[in-house]
Amino acid sequence: MIPLPPFRLVTSPSDARITAVVDAGATVAPGDVVATLEAPRGEVRLVAPVHGRVGGTLAGVRQTVTSGDGVVWIER
């Protein structure tokens, strides 16, 4: 079995369009904004739940996501 690094997935809380997302490799701390979404009820900021390094993004700017879709994953 191949060991996978521990990571946290940051997901979209609602249907929205991504307006900004951090670059892969960025170091983040809990509470840092990792993505900004434009939802029907206004702007939504996704924050890092843990310390770590952004391993990658699963959605890009101007892409539409639905509730529960992964946006960014953070390596711990």
Secondary structure, 3 states (H helix, E strand, C coil): CCCCCCEEEEECCCCEEEEEECCCCCEECCCCEEEEEEECCEEEEEECCCCEEEEEECCCCCCEECCCCEEEEEEC
